[in-house]
Amino acid sequence: MINRSFNILTVFLLIFTLCCSQERNYECNFDIDGTNDCQFNLTSGKVNNFELSTGIKLNSNPTQPLSDVTSILSTTSPNNEYCEFPYQDSSENWDMYFCQRYSNTSYTCPTASGVGQCSIGQFAKIRASDGFGVFDQTYTTKVKKHSSTIQCLDFYFYVPDMFNNAKMQVGWKIDTDTEQIVEVMAQPENKWQNSRSNFVSPASSPYELTFRMMRDVSGFSFYFGLDEITIYDKPCDADLTTNTAIEATSMQSTTSSFTTQKPLIELFTCDFTTTLCFKNSELLLTNGSQFSTSHLSEPPRVPLSDVSSVSEPTSNNETCELPYQTRMDNTTNTTSSEIWFCFNNQCPTMNKKIANCTLGYYGFVSINAWESSKTINQSISQDMMMRDLVEEECLQYFYYFTVYEELFLGQQVSVLIKSDNETETEDEIEIDRLSDLDMIENRWHSRRVTFNSTLFNYKLIFRFEVTAANRTENPALNKTIFFALDNVNIYSRNCRAVKKNRLGLILAVSVGVGVSALAMIILGMLIYFKGRKPEIANKDLQFMPLQEISEVSDNDYSTRYVD
């Protein structure tokens, strides 16, 4: 009876914790016509081209979404299987990333065991036509809730036509104040794309979320698309639960068509401890010990330990309980800074004891006041057989850079790819960008980015910049800024597919004190059921864990989780 009650309690607490972490300030999936948050108004343009749709039947390469996001992320019936995208639905040589419509109530897609019926909802489509000339229309929707300063905008978009500069700019507006959050462009794959971006919300609410859609020409056959728009009341690298679609590759033979799941291949890995990477550059290696001191009178400006130190078990087979505060000298007073690293090769754990950390190395660059940027790169090579299997790739990495409260130095990181052929003059392609808004706390943050590369061999480039002017003349700006990287990996699959395999590491690094707190709650309830008290060993600690429970956070993702 006790075990059964404990299991029920455990499930309840996990569900409760998950639900509490999903606070949303805005949510619209368009499945209920124009109600609640899904009310959009034309504010710039001539003709209101905004309409709701479930998709149309089309036997040619589409110029609009043929089904909504629900259809491609949900399981099909009756076999409860995911669609296998892309597939070829006809003799045409284009890849299909939507469910195919056959009637108002019948949308289908190929699955592992045959053909499945898709779950269908609605999406917003906007015809890219506004008279003659260029197309430029802006639609707004009202965000009524407001709380945290930094929030996460997550939405799916469809932007057609790479050849006529089609793009969408998303931002917020309140009275005369405006701010752009993200700009998304047309992509090579004809499908729904996902965008996640951190942004600083206005100081008051309600405010308007704006979607500006542009194209260099106007035409009746092209449509922009929007679906599943959510604003989370936390940054994008917090633990945001999303639906996961199973990706697969359709392969054609001369006599028949069959579907096989695309294998997960690790194209590149670098943890700076056992592998040499980003060689012959200004990147330096350290385990962080050179930055540790006898005490911390202010927050660290560079990681005091690598990612493995806070993700892998300590000498007592427990993980670090993060964040914590250190005592000042031999007094009972604590420092005001929160520590998210191992300090002098140690950290406090859940049992309130100090344990030795598992230390590795990370890479870092320093930018002095008289410098503005530094760049490192690494060649990524793939053989022909491997490349045939690769359509989308996933870049995962951990990052850190120095920030000072109320001091803007213009820290930013650009991640780019470029042909590895020295004779090529191809432009760099930016696949990710970080700013000071992406350093929410003084700790390691993880990032996941899905990108597309048409190159067999390319250079992965990290460019670190500090853009503030006159740093040498201004004493307040005359500071060295550190940028750090760890656990850089590239996989041959979409980041959604990779996420399952890496979930253990993500939780270990980012959940920190949140899981510890949950474990303590469950332990307390178990003790209550058993009717006894635990024996707790007291020890004079040099570390004092914070009493407040921090938010459960993720990467990725996610950081922004670009997909």
C-alpha positions, 0 to 999 in steps of 0.5 A: 500500500505504501509503495503504491501511494508513493508511486502515485504521489511521485507521478502527481508531483512530476506532472505538477512540476511539469505543468507549473513550468509551462506558464504561458502569457500568450497562446494561439493555434488557430483551431478555434476561429478568431477567439481568445488570443487568436484575433489578428488585425491588419495594420499595414497594407491595403487588403486583409488577406488573413484567413484560416485554413485546414489546407488544400489538395494540391498535386504540385510543389506547394506554395502554401501549407497543405496542412497545419502543424498539428498534423505533422507533430501528432500521431496518426490513427489508427496505429498511433504512429507519426508521419514519415517526412519527407515523402513523394506522393506522386511521380513529381520529384519534390519532397512532401512535408505535409499531410495530403488532403483527400476530403474535408475530413481525410488527410493522410501521410505515410507511416512505418506500417502504411498510411495513417489518418492525420489529426487536423487543425487550422492555421493562418495563411496570408496571400502574398498579394497587395495590389501591384509591386512589392508585398508588405503587410503587417498584422497584430494580435494583443498580448494581455498577460505580462510578468517576467522581464525576459520571455520566449516567443515560440512559433511556426512559420511558412515563408515561401519563395527564396528567390524574391526576398520573402521574409517575416519580421516579428516584434512587439508594439506598445503605443509608439514604442516598437521592438523587433524580436526576430526576422525569419527568411524563406528556407530551402525545404518547403515545410513548416519551420519553427522559431524560438527567440528570447526577448525583453517584453514591454514594461507594461501590458497589454501590448501588441505582437506584430507580424510583418510579411514582405516579398519583393513582388506581389502574387496570388499563388504564394502564401505566408503561414502562421501556427502554434504561437506561444509566449512562455513566461520564461527564457527559451533555454528553460524547460519548455515541453514541445511535441516531438515528430519522428523524422524519416527519409523516403527513398524511391526505387525503380519498382517500389517505394519504401520508407526507412528511418534516417540513422542518427550519426554524430558528425562532430564532437568536441569536449576539449578534454579528450579531443583536439578541436578549433586548432591553430586559433586563439582559443585557449584550454582550461579546467577553470582552476586558474580562475578560482580564488580563496573566496568570491567577493563578486560573481565570477566573470569566467566559468570556474569549471567545465560542463562535465563538472556540474553534469557528471556525478561527484565523488559521493555519486551525487550531482552538484546542488546548484546554485549555492553561495560561499561563506566569506573567509571563516565567518558565517556571512555569505557572498551575494553571488550565486555560484553555478560551477564547481569552486576549487574543484568542489561543490555541495550536493543534496546530502549537504556534504561537500564532494569533489567534482569530475573536472574536464577542460573547456575552450575560451577566448578573451577580448581585451578593451582594445579588441573588438572580435575574434574568430575560431573555426573547425573543418567538418568533413563528411563522406559521400555515403554519409552525406546522402543520408543527411538533410538537416543537421543539429548543432549542440553546444554549451556557451558562456560569456562575461556580462556585467549588470547595468553595463552594456558592452555589446557582447555577441556570438555569431555561429556560421558555416562556410565552404571548406574549399579554399578556392570557393568564395561563397558567403558565410551562412549564419545559423545562430546568434547570441546576445547578452539577452541569452546570458540569463544567469552566470552559468553554462547555457546550452543551445540547440540549432537545426540547420541545413547545409548543402555542403559536403565539407564546411567550416564551423565558425564561431565569431565572438564580438564586443561592439561597445565603442571607446572601451579603452577611453571609458574606465567603466568599459575598460574590461576583458570579456571572456567567451567560453565553449564546451561540448560542441556536437553536430548530428545528422538529424533534426534537433527534435530527434537528437533531444531524446538521446541527450535528455539525461545530460540536459537534465543533469546540467540544467535542472540542478536544484529543481530536481533536488527540491522535487526529490526532497519533497518526494522523500519527505512524503515517503517518510511521512507514509512510513512514519519515521524520521531520517538521520541527517548528518550535520557538517560545517559547510564552506558552501551554503545552498540557496534556500529558494528553488530555482526554475527548471531550465533546459538548453537548449534550448533551446535554448532558443531552440531553432528548428 
